[in-house]
């Protein structure tokens, strides 16, 4: 396969792992570990893994002028993004999380227009409007609580913050992926993320009864650290070397499909008419907002 095909495969694998993670991570919070403590475990574990494998790769010196961007990437991609998602997942449901975060391409388009001066056409404007309506439908008119989901509207709002933060990360990281290797970027991203997350999650991390954890719970924690954190970020940063941020964003379409099927199979969530309506609105919005207009043919 060529480089682009490998990049598409990497992005697909990352979205599939993310889709399964919605249910796996939800089942561990808050009884096993709190959301902020969970994020500290994620970034700490990923930092160790990336620094460990970095010894097998050539060392790269970071340009001082890129240091601020690297710290910003760590904040938006591994601090705000992760904490908002896991706190939202604690309060809401796996299906809701997978549906709301698919609005990320719409948010990415808005941010690209603001910071990268990308032009928004009338078709993209309609797409943005539909995406926003879909998210608001789920937040304002969906169920407010259900078993193991104490505050669904607030959780859904945190998912929006998660999607917005991840969109900022994709914009910030793009110039860096052509300059540094994936391993170099990830080891520094997660090092700074660990430092920033330490005061946020240390109290919940220390509350975990590690000695009483069951084998199944340990296996799920390992899946989240190694699969959802280490592998997905490695896959996505590799994919970004060949694909645009907006193309990576479109792969979020796959997440609700995987997340919903997995959640229904294990009995962790249900699919309601309102959720399906919201999903259709968001998917249609993303499709319209990311659709490229056909080139005009000029007759000689």
C-alpha atoms as one frame of an Amber mdcrd trajectory, in Angstrom:
protein
   0.000   0.000   0.000   1.092   3.572  -0.604   1.620   6.149   2.147  -1.876
   7.639   1.806  -3.503   4.206   2.117  -1.526   3.515   5.305  -2.599   6.918
   6.637  -6.269   6.141   5.930  -5.878   2.757   7.641  -4.261   4.426  10.666
  -7.094   6.971  10.934  -9.679   4.168  10.642  -7.977   2.126  13.372  -7.826
   5.161  15.670 -11.545   5.913  15.221 -12.459   2.261  15.829 -10.503   2.186
  19.095 -12.081   5.491  20.127 -15.540   4.071  19.405 -14.985   1.088  21.701
 -13.452   3.345  24.345 -16.738   5.215  24.929 -18.192   2.155  26.668 -14.979
   0.762  28.206 -14.004   4.039  29.917 -17.583   4.777  30.994 -17.735   1.458
  32.854 -14.741   2.406  35.010 -15.983   5.825  36.181 -16.454   6.885  38.887
 -16.474   3.646  40.918 -12.997   2.453  39.912 -11.350   5.808  39.164 -12.494
   9.420  38.826 -12.313  11.097  35.388  -9.451  13.470  36.232  -7.453  10.708
  37.923  -8.100   8.553  34.855  -6.618  11.231  32.594  -3.526  11.455  34.793
  -3.126   7.681  34.409  -3.606   7.989  30.626  -1.065  10.745  30.028   1.392
   9.284  32.539   1.245   5.849  30.942   1.483   7.267  27.422   4.419   9.502
  28.395   6.335   6.493  29.725   5.582   4.464  26.577   6.549   7.213  24.128
   9.775   8.067  25.961  10.629   4.358  26.200  10.296   3.708  22.460  11.983
   7.017  21.582  15.366   5.492  22.494  15.100   3.383  19.321  14.658   6.468
  17.117  17.060   9.288  16.195  16.987  12.168  18.677  15.614  15.457  17.349
  16.274  18.902  18.777  13.200  21.058  19.312  13.403  24.551  17.850  12.834
  27.103  20.635  10.292  28.979  18.531   8.140  25.797  18.402   8.114  25.295
  22.176   4.999  27.417  22.789   3.094  25.591  20.026   4.109  22.225  21.489
   2.856  23.231  24.948  -0.373  24.546  23.379  -0.831  21.229  21.544  -0.341
  19.368  24.823  -2.922  21.581  26.542  -5.622  21.370  23.866  -4.920  17.791
  22.775  -4.049  15.997  26.022  -5.351  18.177  28.876  -8.531  20.125  28.062
  -9.625  17.661  25.375  -9.188  14.546  27.528 -10.523  15.968  30.791 -13.663
  17.372  29.151 -14.360  14.078  27.395 -13.940  11.855  30.453 -15.865  14.207
  32.754 -18.617  14.325  30.144 -18.563  10.539  29.858 -18.983  10.220  33.628
 -22.094  12.440  33.499 -23.603  11.352  30.161 -23.765   8.164  28.038 -21.554
   6.362  25.481 -23.993   6.900  22.584 -24.419  10.605  23.407 -20.662  11.101
  23.552 -20.084   9.428  20.194 -22.840  11.489  18.528 -21.890  14.907  19.945
 -18.172  14.685  19.186 -18.913  14.050  15.511 -19.645  17.780  15.384 -15.871
  18.297  15.560 -15.491  18.763  11.771 -18.069  21.571  11.929 -16.185  23.213
  14.798 -12.926  22.642  12.928 -14.359  24.474   9.921 -15.429  27.434  12.071
 -12.013  27.627  13.736 -10.251  27.291  10.375 -12.286  30.226   9.079 -11.302
  32.309  12.113  -7.617  31.427  12.395  -6.677  30.184   8.926  -9.010  32.549
   7.034 -10.657  29.683   5.150 -13.702  30.800   3.159 -17.127  29.592   4.336
 -19.567  29.062   1.456 -23.358  29.122   1.750 -23.393  25.298   1.626 -20.913
  25.111   4.487 -23.001  27.670   6.395 -26.041  25.391   6.098 -23.912  22.469
   7.262 -22.661  24.397  10.274 -26.228  25.390  11.181 -27.521  21.807  10.939
 -24.620  20.507  13.014 -25.248  23.067  15.746 -29.002  22.322  15.722 -28.254
  18.610  16.081 -25.990  19.152  19.077 -28.467  21.544  20.729 -31.295  19.039
  20.135 -29.410  16.389  22.071 -28.397  18.775  24.869 -31.694  20.625  25.350
 -34.328  17.989  24.577 -32.634  14.706  25.452 -33.086  12.775  28.690 -31.683
  14.664  31.663 -30.658  11.613  33.683 -30.603   7.827  33.433 -28.874   5.037
  35.374 -25.142   5.771  35.605 -25.618   9.137  33.846 -26.445  11.738  36.548
 -26.333  14.938  34.441 -26.661  14.254  30.719 -27.031  17.890  29.478 -23.882
  19.010  31.330 -22.037  15.916  30.129 -23.074  16.673  26.539 -21.827  20.256
  26.938 -18.451  18.886  28.061 -18.408  16.757  24.883 -18.801  19.945  22.824
 -15.853  21.461  24.702 -13.910  18.259  24.016 -14.640  18.440  20.285 -13.728
  22.138  20.118 -10.469  21.535  21.984  -9.514  18.636  19.717 -10.248  20.795
  16.663  -7.845  23.458  17.957  -5.242  20.729  18.514  -5.564  19.508  14.903
  -4.992  23.042  13.602  -2.015  23.700  15.878  -0.272  20.375  15.288  -0.400
  20.364  11.480   2.684  22.617  10.951   4.688  20.489  13.393   4.051  17.088
  11.787   6.054  18.019   8.715   8.978  19.188  10.828   9.362  16.503  13.515
   8.817  12.751  13.734   5.653  11.357  15.314   7.589   9.892  18.249   9.371
  13.171  19.003   6.114  15.119  19.025   4.228  12.588  21.131   6.905  12.228
  23.788   7.042  15.994  24.340   3.264  16.465  24.076   2.630  13.867  26.770
   5.492  15.068  28.959   3.996  18.563  29.117   0.485  17.097  29.428   1.632
  15.031  32.423   3.055  18.129  34.118  -0.148  20.142  33.535  -2.490  17.273
  34.488  -0.626  16.378  37.691  -2.286  18.975  39.971  -5.664  18.373  38.285
  -5.884  14.618  38.723  -3.525  13.631  41.539  -6.198  13.566  44.268  -8.532
  11.243  42.310  -5.562   9.113  41.248  -4.490   8.618  44.877  -8.032   7.576
  45.866  -7.926   4.447  43.674  -7.756   1.150  45.602  -5.170  -0.396  43.297
  -4.715  -3.528  45.414  -8.414  -4.478  45.147  -8.807  -4.064  41.374 -10.153
  -7.065  39.468  -8.321  -8.542  36.464 -11.074  -7.322  34.119 -10.785  -3.784
  35.485  -6.999  -3.796  35.096  -7.401  -5.053  31.509  -9.787  -2.171  30.740
  -7.385   0.362  32.251  -4.574  -1.047  30.098  -6.808  -0.830  27.009  -7.488
   2.861  27.670  -3.828   3.712  28.335  -2.222   1.635  25.574  -5.011   1.527
  22.995  -7.047   4.700  23.393  -4.101   6.914  24.316  -0.776   5.551  23.050
  -1.886   3.886  19.800  -4.615   6.330  18.728  -2.448   9.425  19.120   0.388
   7.655  17.308  -1.975   6.594  14.505  -3.492  10.069  14.143  -0.180  11.920
  14.142   1.042   9.485  11.473  -2.137  10.015   9.427  -1.712  13.799   9.640
   1.550  13.492   7.722  -0.483  12.451   4.660  -3.985  13.793   5.341  -5.408
  17.237   6.128  -6.916  18.060   9.566 -10.399  18.264   8.003 -10.002  14.772
   6.504  -8.948  13.382   9.886 -11.987  15.101  11.405 -14.331  13.322   8.981
 -13.166   9.957  10.363 -15.187  10.803  13.474 -18.170   9.586  11.405 -16.965
   6.077  12.216 -16.943   6.585  15.983 -20.723   6.703  16.615 -21.224   3.612
  14.440 -18.648   1.586  16.382 -19.616   3.113  19.744 -23.347   2.493  19.278
 -22.936  -1.094  18.060 -20.519  -1.938  20.889 -22.654  -0.211  23.565 -25.801
  -2.016  22.383 -24.019  -5.389  22.216 -22.810  -5.154  25.821 -26.051  -3.540
  27.058 -24.344  -0.325  28.165 -26.722   2.083  26.405 -29.783   2.361  24.175
 -30.692   4.112  20.923 -33.657   6.509  21.138 -35.517   8.327  18.307 -34.230
  11.696  19.558 -30.636  10.482  19.430 -31.153   9.219  15.886 -32.659  12.565
  14.795 -29.762  14.464  16.380 -27.272  12.113  14.726 -28.848  12.632  11.280
 -28.737  16.423  11.729 -25.092  16.356  12.825 -24.003  13.905  10.114 -25.794
  15.928   7.425 -24.212  19.092   8.774 -20.741  17.577   8.715 -21.292  16.219
   5.192 -22.359  19.619   3.848 -19.687  21.568   5.704 -16.839  19.322   4.529
 -18.069  18.775   0.970 -15.843  20.268  -1.689 -17.618  22.098  -4.522 -17.230
  20.714  -8.017 -14.759  22.557 -10.141 -16.376  24.654 -12.837 -15.628  23.546
 -16.364 -14.789  26.477 -18.627 -15.708  25.827 -22.235 -13.121  26.974 -24.759
